[in-house]
Amino acid sequence: MYIETLSLTNYRNYEQLFIEFENKVNVILGENAQGKTNVMESIYVLAMAKSHRTSNDKELIRWDQDYAKIEGRVQKQHSSLPLQLIISKKGKKAKYNHIEQQKLSQYVGNLNVVMFAPEDLNLVKGSPQVRRRFIDMEIGQISPVYLHDMSQYQKILQQRNHYLKMLQIKKQTDQTMLEILTEQFIQIAVKIVQKRFEFLKVLENWAKPIHHSISRGLEQLEIHYKPSVEVLDDQELSKMVTCFEEKFGKVREREIERGTTMFGPHRDDLHFRVNNRDVQTFGSQGQQRTTALSVKLAEIELIDAEIGEYPILLLDDVLSELDDYRQSHLLNTIKGKVQTFVTTTSVEGIDHQTLKEASTFAVKSGVIKNIN
């Protein structure tokens, strides 16, 4: 798949923008704070209905305006369809093929993207929250059911935390409601944990050979999911439920004392190991970057295997963060098969045929021009 056209209205520093793209590498050149990352972000938001840079949607709306609109036409194997996302202070409205989608979980997945930005290098060495967000965003693109389950999970988690807080400050004393909420929480939590196990196993199968190749055959990558409740990847759901019930039975009083849910998918993590050593703790910066790059390239192949089409790749100021060898590996991998957007302040020093054949755009003060 590829995006043919992009139209922005009142988005960040763009009052109006209409741009056409080719199904190849598109380089967006510009100094910092001119708007090149905003173009990249808008494609991501059009796909995912949320930003990778902020959780506050109001920041996406141009200053002093009531709404922002992103529109794009997506070419797939058998169709060319429009997408539209309107962001206002009241919320978001999403349209696919001119039809408004009642739930964002029904909308996400019509345009598939893989984003690789400098902050993604934190996938290995950053906080567990970064890794959980990565898992949720990637599974959500290929599984609307997972997105729906995550939405339900967040609601029940919020309700459960609120009730624990009431018990903590003695505004409530009856624990019957806590039992009901805990039961609902466990039923949805085990589904999420099971899906994460499945996804990470498939991702590891793609990432292993890629990492082996980038490391010139010297390293073996493993990806391990670390649930906060001791369950196993090959357990049946009923046995997982039993493990969760036992855990929550043991920690009930501690949770009431703290007023918060102490275990569950919102507390889980994943670990990367190279040659049996934890990369986060013991890996060099080069190993951490190779791991992050391998995982991103594996995502591209995984999405193609799942939906039958390659996603769009967004490389936001990341080429300058990689050495020549990793740059070349990345550009060789995507050549001719993945529509790619590259933002950078300069292509000098990147000697690769893929960039020489790219469409090039220049951005200055929110104005973008094709300079080929």
Steps between C-alpha positions, in 0.01 A plus 500: 500500500602860463360845562433695178389835639507678835292802591533695827277775637593686821744226595789616723677775302314424173197713417451315169707236327437272205776273379534200269744218565652225288516136600870511585727683742389857571761719670379806693786745555497794735660670796364424846162653601390562139231230488656190347427277801143637506442354151636166617290511816184581304539178295543306824193666655295432185588131541486457877255775607759611758840665499832336584621832642221612735199360680332842496303522174449876544870549417428374147258787430650818354516784748169689541302252285212270603599189309766327293428281198721237337395336175681244291438270207642152550580268212470131585537196277140505381367843591568868554314635802480831689561537873404803706563589863362814665640594841311756708468596864197268515694196379574320173293407196641241263376416149603210281381509138274798594323296772534618859627224730315470829810373682864588441581128538302447175699774326857413605660245268379645170840668460796312647817682602827422674663800666871509578615814680791574736274436800444146369861426590357522854299188426788299649636729769192709582225442754257203496228749400682561169506127426136447600394784273700345216326162546153656518545722194636221284245234594223760465587553133437137411233411757192723552385253771816575699437875478145446625624279786761761600232770506281284727800416717584867557142575604484211748848585633387859560185382681694250708764756599225747596330242722831397661559867578153520662583194713839648588352823638207309659233665285401144416519190717307242295740291291230331288539760224877448504446127446275569199748747350789259561316221319429729200860622508644146493279385211627779273859499634565136409385559142747790467787301654434203271493723189825669604670161544384396151608826336846509658568140402424586134700824523799311641485253209534792256752699706746215569634453144501877437705561815730208413565658160559856629741367763691316222399164646650569843185550708179315585199709605224382733185690602339405833163621625503561876145499640456637853283199587696174467334339197652305212463555126365149438243504782131464424287805577323320787835432670608860448176612664578277801851651532354852491232413756760357738726805460220750562378298797844528660552874435151633572589665832821650356305643207245656736784648709654653187173584324614365163507188281847354544500226234374453146591584138553868597798384712654249257828533311710329236873429499742472211790258534801473269719191536316428828582840651244770580556775242349771718745438783807351332473592132719760334337799332565330165323182614206701632468681167531179300226347715267798448567502124445123474166528680384784271600310183329190642179704548497579128523132406250395767234745377553383141461137613183583697313722252668420167639851443804689618433794734630851447834566675559833676864579577498818705850645541632151569754445219747738661475292821618184320853426381571437129465122527160511671383778266588286199332193646180697562494663155584172322216326684231751400620562145226451244239348731399749771379859452729689735507854638833634624538829687848642538681832511743379231568195283869582478710208615228245419632342181228257397327443167157487669528864610639609163184365335266649760241778464631795698298772672624811678317645801536853628264679742213262434533513121602184314626476141610216273858579396572205264 
